[in-house]
Amino acid sequence: MLRVTDEVATALAEGRPVVALESTIIAHGLPRPDNLRIAGEIEGVVRAGGAVPATIAVLDGQVRVGLDPAALAEIAGRDDVVKLGVRDLGPALVRRLPGATTVASTAHVAALAGISVFATGGLGGVHRGASASFDESADLTALSGTPIVVVCAGVKSILDVGATLERLETLSVPVLGFGTDRLAGFYLADAGHAVPWRVESAEEVARVLEARRGLGLPQAVVVANPLPPDEQMDPALHDRVLAEALAAAEAAGIGGKEATPFILGRFHAETGGESLRANVTLVLRNAALAARIAGALAA
């Protein structure tokens, strides 16, 4: 049920750098028709960094590792693409449903295929009010058992960032700030929390992963790559739209895995393009950094 493109398979066999990419951002995180164009740009940035992109999705009863242009267009354009976490992969494959993989399922499939580096936007985590709802992303537990480098812009700022950091600590998932002592804040440069470790180069990240492999440690390595302050979303606009979106989600009874796409959709609709600009910028920056890390690992 795992179908790896010839390009990705050849690169892996030859020890060349490969970067895994998720598909939920394409199907559910970005508005049409921009999503297909941006998906191509993300893959282009990986290639420009000397690595092979491997966008992961489910189509025709198979998990695809690497998408050709037709498959990428299908994931970007179909209305029936299901958001698939790890728990959803089996049923979706049996029913032959088209599916976009989350951080958790992308990381799992990438590791299964032998890919060591994965680039995404922001991590899922503990939702606000989780002390009552127990609403927590499966990304966290998946990362606790998947030995892969995940390059992200920190935790999605719509979540309870402090609680998410605490859960990552409990799960022994290391969080590295790339060139900073502060946690990247997704749309914002600073999430308001310190990171436990700081790294300065792609080579240092590669050495951290190799050291952990030598010790048999099973967790992912999270690399939080912040937006520069002059490229972040206006913090006042961010906070206002977030408060309004959280209130709207509560009023509509939207929670669980539907909450994040709903709230991000409100951001895209209410910020005059600012959240989309920031989202695209951070994803492209993460893809470029992931290519450098994959290159350092291959070297």
Secondary structure per residue as TSV (DSSP state, phi and psi in degrees):
chain	resnum	aa	ss	phi	psi
A	1	M	-	360.0	-2.1
A	2	L	E	-103.6	117.9
A	3	R	E	-115.9	111.2
A	4	V	E	-101.8	130.5
A	5	T	-	-63.8	156.5
A	6	D	H	-59.2	-39.7
A	7	E	H	-61.9	-46.4
A	8	V	H	-68.2	-44.0
A	9	A	H	-61.4	-41.8
A	10	T	H	-65.6	-43.2
A	11	A	H	-61.3	-42.8
A	12	L	H	-65.3	-42.7
A	13	A	H	-64.1	-32.3
A	14	E	T	-90.4	-0.4
A	15	G	T	74.8	21.6
A	16	R	-	-88.0	156.9
A	17	P	-	-67.9	136.0
A	18	V	E	-131.9	140.0
A	19	V	E	-122.2	123.3
A	20	A	E	-79.4	145.7
A	21	L	E	-132.6	140.6
A	22	E	-	-81.8	164.3
A	23	S	S	-114.0	-10.1
A	24	T	H	-61.6	-36.0
A	25	I	I	-61.9	-31.8
A	26	I	I	-74.5	-48.7
A	27	A	I	-79.4	-34.4
A	28	H	I	-127.5	-13.2
A	29	G	I	-99.1	-18.5
A	30	L	S	-126.1	144.8
A	31	P	-	-75.2	150.5
A	32	R	T	-79.8	151.2
A	33	P	T	-88.7	7.0
A	34	D	H	-62.9	-27.4
A	35	N	H	-60.4	-39.9
A	36	L	H	-68.7	-43.3
A	37	R	H	-60.8	-44.9
A	38	I	H	-67.4	-37.0
A	39	A	H	-58.3	-41.3
A	40	G	H	-65.7	-37.3
A	41	E	H	-66.0	-39.6
A	42	I	H	-61.9	-47.3
A	43	E	H	-62.7	-36.5
A	44	G	H	-64.2	-38.0
A	45	V	H	-65.2	-40.3
A	46	V	H	-61.5	-44.4
A	47	R	H	-64.2	-41.1
A	48	A	H	-62.3	-27.2
A	49	G	T	-85.1	6.0
A	50	G	T	88.4	12.8
A	51	A	-	-118.2	165.6
A	52	V	E	-98.5	126.2
A	53	P	E	-78.7	142.5
A	54	A	E	-132.4	82.8
A	55	T	E	-71.9	134.5
A	56	I	E	-112.0	134.5
A	57	A	E	-159.5	173.8
A	58	V	E	-115.9	125.8
A	59	L	E	-145.9	138.4
A	60	D	T	54.3	40.5
A	61	G	T	73.2	19.4
A	62	Q	E	-134.7	147.0
A	63	V	E	-86.4	117.6
A	64	R	E	-93.5	127.7
A	65	V	E	-111.1	97.2
A	66	G	S	100.8	127.3
A	67	L	-	-119.7	132.7
A	68	D	-	-77.3	170.2
A	69	P	H	-55.3	-36.9
A	70	A	H	-68.0	-41.3
A	71	A	H	-68.1	-39.2
A	72	L	H	-62.5	-42.3
A	73	A	H	-65.5	-34.0
A	74	E	H	-66.2	-45.2
A	75	I	H	-65.1	-36.0
A	76	A	H	-76.4	-27.1
A	77	G	H	-107.8	-19.1
A	78	R	-	-76.6	147.8
A	79	D	S	-88.5	-11.6
A	80	D	-	-106.9	19.1
A	81	V	-	-73.6	124.5
A	82	V	E	-92.0	141.0
A	83	K	E	-78.3	119.4
A	84	L	E	-116.1	112.9
A	85	G	-	-84.9	-177.3
A	86	V	G	-58.5	-41.3
A	87	R	G	-65.3	-22.2
A	88	D	G	-91.9	-10.2
A	89	L	H	-62.5	-46.5
A	90	G	H	-59.3	-56.2
A	91	P	H	-59.3	-38.7
A	92	A	H	-65.6	-38.8
A	93	L	H	-66.3	-43.2
A	94	V	H	-64.2	-38.9
A	95	R	H	-86.4	-2.0
A	96	R	T	58.2	40.3
A	97	L	-	-85.5	143.8
A	98	P	-	-73.0	136.2
A	99	G	E	-142.9	145.6
A	100	A	E	-106.2	131.5
A	101	T	E	-86.3	140.6
A	102	T	-	-82.9	-177.9
A	103	V	H	-56.5	-46.5
A	104	A	H	-62.1	-51.4
A	105	S	H	-72.6	-32.7
A	106	T	H	-64.4	-45.1
A	107	A	H	-61.1	-42.4
A	108	H	H	-62.6	-48.6
A	109	V	H	-67.5	-40.0
A	110	A	H	-59.7	-46.5
A	111	A	H	-63.3	-38.4
A	112	L	H	-61.7	-35.5
A	113	A	H	-83.1	-7.7
A	114	G	T	92.4	19.0
A	115	I	-	-93.6	135.0
A	116	S	-	-101.7	-11.7
A	117	V	E	-133.4	138.0
A	118	F	E	-136.5	130.4
A	119	A	E	-111.2	135.6
A	120	T	-	-142.8	-170.8
A	121	G	S	-90.4	-86.6
A	122	G	-	-124.0	150.4
A	123	L	B	-76.6	150.1
A	124	G	-	-76.3	170.7
A	125	G	-	-173.8	-149.2
A	126	V	B	-80.3	125.8
A	127	H	-	-79.4	155.2
A	128	R	T	-61.7	136.1
A	129	G	T	80.3	13.4
A	130	A	H	-67.5	-17.4
A	131	S	H	-64.1	-22.5
A	132	A	H	-102.9	-36.7
A	133	S	H	-94.2	-17.8
A	134	F	-	59.3	28.0
A	135	D	-	-83.4	108.5
A	136	E	B	-141.6	135.7
A	137	S	-	-66.3	143.0
A	138	A	H	-69.7	-10.5
A	139	D	H	-54.1	-39.2
A	140	L	H	-66.3	-50.4
A	141	T	H	-69.1	-32.1
A	142	A	H	-63.8	-41.9
A	143	L	H	-68.5	-20.7
A	144	S	T	-73.5	-11.3
A	145	G	T	-133.2	20.4
A	146	T	-	-128.1	104.9
A	147	P	-	-79.2	79.5
A	148	I	-	-141.2	151.8
A	149	V	E	-84.3	126.4
A	150	V	E	-114.1	112.5
A	151	V	E	-94.6	121.9
A	152	C	E	-144.2	175.7
A	153	A	S	-101.2	41.2
A	154	G	B	81.6	-158.4
A	155	V	B	-88.4	141.3
A	156	K	-	-53.3	131.2
A	157	S	T	-70.9	-6.9
A	158	I	T	-82.3	-5.1
A	159	L	S	-100.5	178.8
A	160	D	-	-85.2	95.8
A	161	V	H	-66.9	-43.8
A	162	G	H	-60.2	-45.1
A	163	A	H	-65.0	-35.2
A	164	T	H	-65.0	-41.7
A	165	L	H	-61.3	-40.5
A	166	E	H	-62.4	-41.1
A	167	R	H	-66.9	-39.4
A	168	L	H	-63.1	-37.9
A	169	E	H	-64.2	-45.2
A	170	T	H	-59.6	-36.5
A	171	L	T	-85.5	2.5
A	172	S	T	62.8	32.7
A	173	V	-	-93.1	115.2
A	174	P	-	-73.2	139.3
A	175	V	E	-117.2	119.6
A	176	L	E	-109.3	126.8
A	177	G	E	-84.9	122.9
A	178	F	E	-84.2	105.7
A	179	G	T	71.6	18.7
A	180	T	-	-153.9	153.9
A	181	D	S	-95.0	-1.5
A	182	R	B	-109.7	149.6
A	183	L	-	-75.9	130.2
A	184	A	-	-59.0	142.8
A	185	G	B	-110.5	33.7
A	186	F	T	62.0	-105.0
A	187	Y	T	-65.5	-20.6
A	188	L	B	-109.3	154.4
A	189	A	S	-71.1	-30.2
A	190	D	-	-135.6	123.9
A	191	A	-	-83.0	-2.8
A	192	G	S	89.8	14.2
A	193	H	S	-137.2	150.7
A	194	A	B	-81.6	155.2
A	195	V	-	-97.9	149.9
A	196	P	S	-70.6	-26.8
A	197	W	E	-139.9	147.1
A	198	R	E	-119.7	139.2
A	199	V	E	-126.7	156.0
A	200	E	-	-115.6	-11.1
A	201	S	S	-151.9	160.8
A	202	A	H	-62.8	-35.5
A	203	E	H	-64.1	-36.9
A	204	E	H	-66.8	-39.6
A	205	V	H	-60.8	-44.3
A	206	A	H	-60.1	-40.5
A	207	R	H	-67.4	-35.3
A	208	V	H	-62.5	-45.2
A	209	L	H	-63.6	-43.1
A	210	E	H	-64.7	-38.3
A	211	A	H	-63.4	-41.7
A	212	R	H	-67.4	-37.9
A	213	R	H	-62.8	-39.7
A	214	G	H	-62.4	-25.7
A	215	L	T	-94.2	-0.9
A	216	G	T	70.9	26.7
A	217	L	-	-80.3	131.9
A	218	P	-	-91.6	-6.1
A	219	Q	S	-81.5	158.9
A	220	A	-	-72.3	161.5
A	221	V	E	-109.5	115.5
A	222	V	E	-91.9	122.6
A	223	V	E	-107.8	112.7
A	224	A	E	-94.0	112.9
A	225	N	-	-108.9	104.1
A	226	P	-	-78.7	150.3
A	227	L	-	-67.0	142.8
A	228	P	-	-61.3	147.2
A	229	P	G	-54.5	-33.2
A	230	D	G	-79.7	-2.1
A	231	E	G	-115.0	-2.1
A	232	Q	S	-75.1	166.6
A	233	M	-	-73.1	149.0
A	234	D	-	-58.6	119.7
A	235	P	H	-58.3	-37.7
A	236	A	H	-65.4	-42.6
A	237	L	H	-63.8	-42.9
A	238	H	H	-56.8	-49.4
A	239	D	H	-66.7	-37.6
A	240	R	H	-66.6	-48.1
A	241	V	H	-66.6	-36.8
A	242	L	H	-62.1	-45.8
A	243	A	H	-60.7	-42.6
A	244	E	H	-67.2	-39.8
A	245	A	H	-69.0	-39.8
A	246	L	H	-63.5	-41.1
A	247	A	H	-65.0	-40.4
A	248	A	H	-66.7	-39.5
A	249	A	H	-63.9	-42.0
A	250	E	H	-65.0	-42.5
A	251	A	H	-63.7	-33.2
A	252	A	H	-88.9	-2.1
A	253	G	T	69.1	31.2
A	254	I	-	-95.7	124.9
A	255	G	-	-149.7	-169.8
A	256	G	G	63.3	-146.3
A	257	K	G	-72.3	-10.3
A	258	E	G	-84.1	-14.8
A	259	A	H	-66.9	-46.2
A	260	T	H	-62.4	-50.8
A	261	P	H	-62.1	-33.1
A	262	F	H	-63.8	-48.3
A	263	I	H	-68.5	-41.2
A	264	L	H	-65.1	-34.1
A	265	G	H	-62.8	-38.7
A	266	R	H	-63.8	-38.3
A	267	F	H	-60.8	-46.6
A	268	H	H	-63.0	-34.4
A	269	A	H	-79.9	-29.3
A	270	E	H	-107.0	-1.8
A	271	T	T	-110.8	12.2
A	272	G	T	61.8	32.3
A	273	G	T	90.5	-6.2
A	274	E	H	-66.5	-43.0
A	275	S	H	-68.0	-36.9
A	276	L	H	-64.3	-43.9
A	277	R	H	-58.7	-48.1
A	278	A	H	-64.5	-40.6
A	279	N	H	-62.4	-46.2
A	280	V	H	-64.5	-43.3
A	281	T	H	-59.8	-46.9
A	282	L	H	-68.2	-37.4
A	283	V	H	-66.7	-42.0
A	284	L	H	-64.9	-39.8
A	285	R	H	-63.9	-40.4
A	286	N	H	-67.3	-39.4
A	287	A	H	-63.6	-40.7
A	288	A	H	-64.7	-43.8
A	289	L	H	-65.7	-40.8
A	290	A	H	-60.4	-39.2
A	291	A	H	-62.5	-39.4
A	292	R	H	-66.1	-41.3
A	293	I	H	-66.1	-41.9
A	294	A	H	-62.7	-37.2
A	295	G	H	-65.0	-40.4
A	296	A	H	-65.5	-38.4
A	297	L	H	-66.7	-41.0
A	298	A	H	-66.6	-32.7
A	299	A	-	-71.9	360.0
